[in-house]
């Protein structure tokens, strides 16, 4: 054992610590089943023994394409114990998109579930580089082994020596280069994010978290692990359903919910229909429209929290209750230093917009298998977020916009890069150009709008464009609004003039 081992605190150490301190308390609740912290650790240990028995080595990747399940959390824990890297994949992606992620991840093992096994049908037979194929549950077939058979109860398997700076998980971000980049988060990143959340929200063993957002997302994973660290329980559902969420909040006295549109709006609708005031709910954290946040404050006693963060920063690096300063994204958290800089990395004055750059133990290790992109992102010793903000005189951060090279659209908390959608649209016969950008949307927060250059302009319907995109990439990337023109405005160099397109066709959802 090295001297650094004495200073390490890993995700598995958090599981072991919670099992020692809160052995008989509930750790995970799913349906009518409940696992105590002691039981959860035992399950993680048994699964780790099974993974070790497969010969998986420290640093190798395990891809997971599945909806939420207690086994998903146990797999995160078992990977942490043995030094394996969990590489979750968005189950909303198409088979082709999943394949690109798998090519980048180069995993030794892949795990699917009943909802996704059809997406990867036939892969075990034609992807020999992935040695092990499993499916959550007790069902085998089609080249997939039953995941339940991996657990080896009572096995005394040695733990791997895992350092705090080893990669714990790789969280996919937007497909900037067609293939989604993977933000590599270390064990130390997770521990720091947990402590940040515990300090801000005051989690205690009495708290309950509605784990309804997908576990491939940094918000769901990070918040579940922060509750585990605090000895609190997660009430897990395979995917979000508003009516079920209301019932679970009232049954289990859930205190914390994560939100991306339209989660909160539909939750409040369902609560009103059920005659519930969501009495136990204390905190809702995430992003949403001001009217929805106001409605939460009027209809319940819960408070809405918002801030600024990314997968690359392990979650929030600034945070506040909305009521503290409406419109702001909070002050920097204790574990992060934030600067706002111009294009030459010079600090900008208070009140002036600048790129948000971050430094501290929340900042990720880098982009998996992309050293050049990582080096550029970390230039001059700071993580360059690609987002623009401004500070007020009290040190509060305000989000302004995305930098042009990172013009990201976030429908319902997902990441969509315009270039990816544009690349698909111009594959349509007769289409000579496309400009895709985000517009405000009441339900999803932001929606995809496309202005399509085609002759004649009436050659296609909006639905045809939307359907075509949906056949090539994930459905959440489809344009919500489509406008046609026979000539897009262009720069002197011949590139589409994005600012001119927005000026002519507007930032609203209409044509």
N, C-alpha and C positions, 0 to 999 in steps of 0.2 A: 504494500500500500504506500502511495506517495504522500508527502506532506499535504498536498492540495486536497487529498481525500478527507482530511480532518476538517477542512473548511467547506466541503461540498454539502449542499442541501438540494436534493433532487425531488422530482414530482413523486417518485415512489416513497421517498423519506416522508413526504407530507401525508401519504396514505398510511404509512406505518405509525406515524405520530398520532394521527387522528384515531387509529384503531386502539392505541394505547390509552389515549385520554378519554375517548367517547365510545368505548367498545360496544355497549349495548344500545346506543342511540341510533336512530335511523340515518343511513347515509344516502340511500337511493330508494325511491318509491316509484314503482311502475305498475299501473293497473291495480290489481288487488294484492300485489306482492311487495314486500319490503325487505331490504337488506341492511343489517346493522353495519357499523364501521368494521367490526371484527369479521363479520361474514364477507364484507366487500374485500377486505385485505386477503382473506383466505382464498377467495375466488381469483383475485389477481395473482396470488402466488401459484395457485394450481394452473392457471393459464400460462404463466411465465415458464413453468416446468414443461408444459407442452410445446411452447415455442422453442425452448432450449433443446428439447428432444428432436426438433426438426433440423437442428444444426444451424439455425440462424445466428449470425455473428453480429457483434456490436457495430453499430453504424449502418447496418443494412436496413432498407426501407420496407415497410409494410403498408401497402395501399388499402384504403377502406372506402368502398362505395356502397353506402347503406344509410337508411334512415335511423333515427335515434333508437337506442336500445341499451339496456344495462350492460350487455356484452361489449358494446362500443366503448363505454367508459372503462370497463375492465381491460379491454385491449390497450387503451391508452396507458393504463397503469402497468400492465405486463410489459409493454414496450419500454416504459421508463425504467422498470426494474432490471431489464436485461440489456439496456443501452441500445435498443433498436429505435429506429426513427419512424414514428407514425406519420403517414402521408395521406390524410383524408382527401376525398374528391367530392366535388359538388354533384349530388345525384340528379340535379336538374339538367346537366349537360347531355348532349347527344352522345351516341356511341363513338363517333369520330372524334369529338372533343375529349372524351374520356381517354381515348387511345393516345392522343397527343400528350396528355398529362402523364400517363403510364410510361410513355417513351422517355420523358424527361426524368421521371422518378426512378426508373430502372429498378423496380422492387424485386425482392426475392419471394415475396408472398403477397397475395391479393385476396381481400375478403369482400364478399357481396352479401346481399340479403334477398329475401323473396321479391322485394319491389324492384331490384336492380339486376337480378341475375339474367334477365332477358336481354339487357343492354350488352352484356359481355358473353352472350351465348356463343360457344365455339372457341372462345379464347384459350381455354386450357389446352386445347389440341394444337393451336397454331402459335402460341407464344411460349416457346420452350425455355426462354430466359427467365421466366417467372416460374420458380420451382414448385410453389405451393399455392393451391387454389382452395379457398374455403368459403362456406356459406353460413351465416349466422343461423343458429338453431340446430335441430337434430336431423335435418333433411340433407341427403347427399344425392349426387347424380349429375350427369353432364360434365364430368370432369371435376366437379366440386366436392370436397369432403365436408362432412358435418362439423361445424365449429365446436359444437358441444362435446365432441369426442376428444378435443385437445386438452381439456382440463384434467390434470393429474392430481387428485386430492391426496394430501399427505406427502407428496414428493419433496425431498430435501434438496432442492436445486440451488447451487451457489448463485448469489447475486453477481452480476457483472460489476466491475469497477467503473462507475459512471461519474464523470466530472460535472461540476455545475455549469461549465461552458460547453458541454456536449449538446448536440441538437436533440431536442425532445420531439418536436413535430415540425412539419413543413406545411404551412397553410397557403393554399393557392390564392393568388390575387388575380387581377384582371389580365386578360390576354393581350398584353401590349404588343407582343411579337407573335401573335396568333396562338402560341402555346402559353397558357397561364403561367406567370412567374410564381415561384414558390418561396414564400418568406420563411426562412429557417429560424425557429424560436428555440432558444436554449432553456435548460432547466432553470437557470438563474433568471432569465426573462420572466418565466412563469411565476417563480417565487416572488419577484419584485412586483409584478402585476397583482398578485394575490394580496400582498401587504398593502399596496396602494388602494385596492378596492375595500379591504377590511377597514382601513383607516377612514376612508371617505364615508362608507355606508354603515359602519359600526356593526358588521355582522357578528352574531353570537350563535351558539348552538341552538337557540330557539328559532332561528330564521329558517325559512323555506323558500326555495327558488323554483319557479316554473321553468323547467328545461324544455322549452318548446321550439326555440330556434334550432336550426340544424347544427350538429356537432362538428361539421366541417368548417364552421364559421368561428372566428376568434372570439366573438362576443359570447356565444353559447359555451364554448369550451372553457374560456377564461373565467366566466362567471360561475360555472359549475365547480371548477377547481378552487376558486376563491371561497366558495361556500364549504367545500370539503375541508379546506385548510382551517376554516373557522369552526369546524365541528357541526356545521349546519347541513340540512338535507336538501337534495334535489328531487323534485317531483317530475319525472321524465315522461314525455309523450313522444310517439314516433314522429309526428308532425303536428303543427299547430292547427287546432280547431277551436273557434271562439266559444261555442257553447260548452264544449268539454273544459276549456280553460276556466270559465266561470265556476263550473261545478267543482273543479279541483282546487281553485283558490279558496272557495268557501269551505270545502271538506277538510283540506289540510292546513288551512290558515296560512296560505302562502303570503310572503311579505315582499318578494322582489320579482319583477318581470322585466325582461329585456324587450326592447321595442324597435322595430323598423316598420314603416307603413306597409300594409294597412293593419298591423297587429292591434295597436291600441284602439283605433276607431272601431274595429269589429268587436273587440273585447267589450268596449263600453256599450255598443249596440246590444250585444248578447246579454250583458248584465241588466240593462234596462228592461229587456224582454223577460228576463227571469225574475225581475224584482229584487235584484241584489245590489247592494251598495259596495260590494267588494271590501268588506269591513276590515279584513286583516291586512290588506295591501298597503305597504308603506312607501315603497320606492318603485318607480318605473324609470329605466335608464335607456337612452338611445337617441334616436332622431325622430322628429315628427313635426307636423305643421302646427303653428301657434293656436288655431282654433281647436284642434284636437287636444293639445296640452291644456288649454283653458278648460275644456270640457272635463278632463280628468280632475282638475283642481276643484271644479264646481260640484261634480257628482260624487267624488270620493274624498277621503282624507289623505290619499297618497300624494307624494310630491314627484314631479318629473325632473330628472337629471339629464343634462346633456354636456357635451364637451367636444374635444377634438382628439382623434386617434386613428390608427390604421392597424392592419395586421402586422405591419413592419414595426410598430411601436408597442406590440403586445396588448393593444387596447388603448384606453384613454391616456393622454399625456397632459390634458387640461380637463377640468371637470367642475361643475357647479350645479346647484339647484337652479332651475330656470327662473324661479321667483326672485333669486338673489340679484339678477341683472338680466332681464329679458333681452334676448338677441345676442348675448355674449356666449362664448364657449368656455368660460371659466379661466381661472389662473392656472399656471403650470403646477402639476402635482409635485410632491416633494422629491420624487425620484427622477425628474426630468428637467433639463434646461432647454428653453425654447428661445430662439432668436428669429427675427424677421430680417431678411437680407434682399439686396437687389441682385441683378444678374451677375455681378462681380463679387458676390458674397460679402458685400459691405453692409453693415447695419443701417436700417432705415429709421428715420425719426418716428417718435410716437405719433400715432394717427395716420401714418403713411403705410399703404399696403406693401408687403414684401413676402417672399417665399418663406414658408414655415420650415425651419431646420431644427433638428432635435438632437440632443446628446444625453446619454445616461444609460443606466442598466436596463431600461425598458426597450432600448433599440435592438432590433433583431441582429442575428449573426450575419445575415446576407441572403442573397437570392441563391437558392439551391442550383448548383452546377452552372452558374452564370457569373464567373469572377469579374468579367469586364463591366457588366451592368452594376455589380456590387461596388466596384471601385469608383465608378462614376457617381453612384448614389451617395457614397461616403466621402466625396471629395472635400478636402480641407478639414477633415476630422469631424464632420457633422452629417447626419442623415438628412438628405434633401427630400422632402415629402412630395414636392410637385404641387403643393397647395399654397394658396396665397391667403394671408391674414393680416390683421392690423391689431396693434395694442392700444388700449386707452391709457389715460394717465394713471389709473389704478392697477395697471398690469394685467388687465383682463384681455384675453384673446378674442377676437371676432373673426369668424370665417368669412372670406370675401369671395373667392372663386378658385378654380383650378387653373394651373398654368396651361397655356395653349398645347404644349406637348403632352399634357396629361389630362386631356379633356374627357374626364370620366363621367359616365352617366350612372346613377345609382337607383334603379327602380326596385323598391322594396328591400333595400339594403344589399342587393347584388351589385356586381361591378360589370359595366359594359363599356368597352372602348369603341368610340365611333369608327375608328379605322377598321375594326374587325367586321362591323356590320356593313360598312361601305364596300369592303372587299367582296362580300357576298352579293350585294345588290348589283354591282357592275358585272357580275357573271350572267345576268339576264340579257337575252338577245336584244340588241338595239339600245341598251343603256350605256351611255358614254361618260357618265359621271354621277356622283352622289355625295351629298353632304348630310351627315347625321349628327344630331346634337340633342341635348337634354332640354325638356320643357317641364314646367311645374305640372303636377298631377295630384288631384285631390286624394285619390285612393292610395297610390303607390309612392307619393312624395315627388317622384320624378319619372318622366316617361321618355321613350325614344321617339324622336321626330326625324323623318327623312325627307329631304328635297331631292328628287330624282330627275336627272337630265336624260330625256329620251325623245326621239322623234318618230312619229308625231307624239305630242304630249299626252294624247288620249289613248295611247297604245295599250296601256295596262290600267287596271283598277288598283286602288290602294290595297284591297284584300289580296290581290294576286302577289303584290310585293311582300306583304306580311307573311303570306303562306310560304312563299319561296324561301324567305329568310328562315322560317321555322323548320324547313326541311334540311337546312344546312348546319345550323347552330342552335343553341338552347333557346327554348321558347321565350324566356324572359328577355332575350335580346331582340325580339321582333319589334319593328316600328309600331308605335301606337297611332301615330299620325303620319300620313304620306302625302306629299305635295309633288306635283309634276311640273316640269318646265322644259322648254326645248333648248334653253341655254342658261347654265349656271354662271354667275359672275366669276371671273378669274383674274388672277394677278398677272403682272407683266411676264412672269416666268411660266405662266400657263397653269398654275395650281389653282384649285378652287379657293376663292376668297371667302373664308368662313364668316368673317365679320360682316361682309356684304350680304351673304346669304341670310344671316340672322336679322340684319337690318331690314331686308326686303320681305322675308316671310315670317318674321316675328319670333319671339320666345314663348308665345302662348301655344296652346294645343290646337288652335284653329289654323286654317289654311291661310 
